[in-house]
Amino acid sequence: MCVSKAWNSLIKNPYFISSHVSHQSKLRRTNDNNLFFVMTGRHEVEYSLHSDDQEFRKYAQLEYIPFDNHHSIVGACNGLLCLMDFQFSFDSIFILCNPIIRKSITLPKPCLSSLPYKISVGFGFDSAQNDYKLLKITKKGVLDKYVEVELYSLKRNCWKILAPPKYDLYSDDFMVYVNETVHWIAYERVNNEGSYSCKLLILGFDMRDDVFKEIMLPERLRNLPHQSEIYVVPYDELSSIAVIELGSLHAECDIWVMKKYGVIETWTKMYSLGKLGTEPMPRVLGFRKNGDLMLRTYNNLRLVSRDPESNEIDYFGIQGRLYTLTYLLWSVLKSSLAGRIRLRYGRILTTLPKVCICR
């Protein structure tokens, strides 16, 4: 496949992207037009944009999405969705899609193709090289000592194998993209005089420099009690990260926020939440612009909003497969939007909103 054709069909103009990303970063805190990308339905799947307002109203119905319920959204960046097809067990199939200009490409197969015990994937943008990258980390078996790492570059249209970090995969959650870095939970086995324990931390991969970096967790989260679990979500509109700590049997959760990205001393436990009625604690997907939490219930997959201060719940009547909050800046020209999205009342989208994905 010709790299330049793939690039142009997805992005149209790479120089526009870098300047638009920079412009959008400056406007991030002043633009109130947040949108959420929502996938609903189990058999007949629909995709829509919802406003981040009190009613969570449907803002637009997307008519072009080249995937079905066998795909999962890895991440989103500057108008591009990265998808993974998990229908086929031995080969992970990745697709990049721009639903606004109705273009998509299937990426080349990774170098390392096998049925992994665990897999975690992260998608992001390298502003220095005007390049989109996909990081794939796999662990073949439960007894394997090291993980395997591959990095895909859209600009080069190929995968390359990287030297693995010394840490193991904690889970198969998709990575969280913040500050041109994808983040995930990792661990290392520590030998304390013959007694082994697992020390947890956040690993990051800098898309600009192609290097791993360590981010220490709060002391409490480095050695979790049995049956507890943690995962990462974006915080403060992609300026930093937060960690969700689910207690034993999902009875409660604590929310830890890194108020200043990269500064370990700014980790703060902001909220402690209990479950809703008799249901297990819903999965925290992320934060709304008003500070409320977006949650997905376990029993019926409802999407709800919860005020962490008053514990007031808003039910939106949305049910089905829903996608995690990952901020997406639509980096397309207004002229490219005309006629691409049909809005609820027949209007055409004329702004460049920030979009979140509910997973």
Phi, psi and omega in degrees: 000138179285124184297317184296322178295316179298317181297311185294323182291331180273323194239336181074312184208104184296330180289328175296322182297310184297320179289325180290320178299315179298317180295317181293326179298322179290329183269357189306320185273351182252346181272119182267000186271065177280142176231154175244138176266123186233133175249123182233159179096154180253322181250303174268098188273138176236151181232135184210162174255137180235141180285146178273064178239184185300321183271350185053045187291150178287123183265325181199148173258125180275127183263342181240105171221112187276047177204171184230196185283004171275348181264156174231145181274115179289314182183180182213144182202123174052041176094349180260138171257136173254123185243150174233129177267113180256020178288326181258122192290320191271339180234120175279125180254124182247141181229138169253132187224135168245098185292340180289313180264007174059049178231144175207153175223149173266128183284156174302155179293143176301158178294320184259101182246109177199166179282108184274155172288320176220148176216137175225139187226144177222141184238135180197187188235137176256102185289335180292325182252004185051051188226141173263139184228152180231120179259130181235123179238129181228154172234121187293312184220163184296333183265356180295139184279326185238154174270168176245139187233133175228148179231127177258138175243124178292325181296319179269346181054046179202163176261152170222148181272132180251155173295131185284153172287169182279358185262156181262162176282130178279321181209178177256024173297148174291152183284160181251126184264117179215134176054046179058027180224136173265141187235147175204165179273132178229173177208161172230147178277129182245129180264111178252084179055050177090349178255122185264141175221167181250124178259119183269150175202171173260129172257142175236153174234115182283116182291338180282316186257356181055047179230150174275149175219149182260138174234115182288142176275165170303150185309320183298329186268355184285334176226096186282147172296160179300140178072008171265162178209159179224157174205164185257143172225157176288153182225145175054053176051055174070017177270341180202192184232159174227156178238130177261124178252112178268128181283179181304132179059022177057038180279333180203171176211150173247144181244118180253135183237134171269100189294327175237115188303131177086352181258105187301326184292348182266005173300129182222132173279109186272320186219150168233122186241147173258170182285165180268105180063228182268352180287154171299162179302125179299158177283127177281120182268330181161195186248144171269168183292338178270005178095348177292163180257138171269129184234153171236121181287153184277321189287319183231013175055037176281145175263122183226161176243139184227128174281114185290344179275309183265348184065017176290137185247135171247123177259129186261355181072023179251129186219142178139203176281118185240152189246141184304151180288114172224121185291139183227123176259117181288102181264073177225152178290151179301326180294331178287337182281333186301121178082355183277322182241126175267119182277171186301324183250022175082003178279160178255138179296124185238008177239174178249083186281162168275137183238139175248156178247129177263115187248000000 
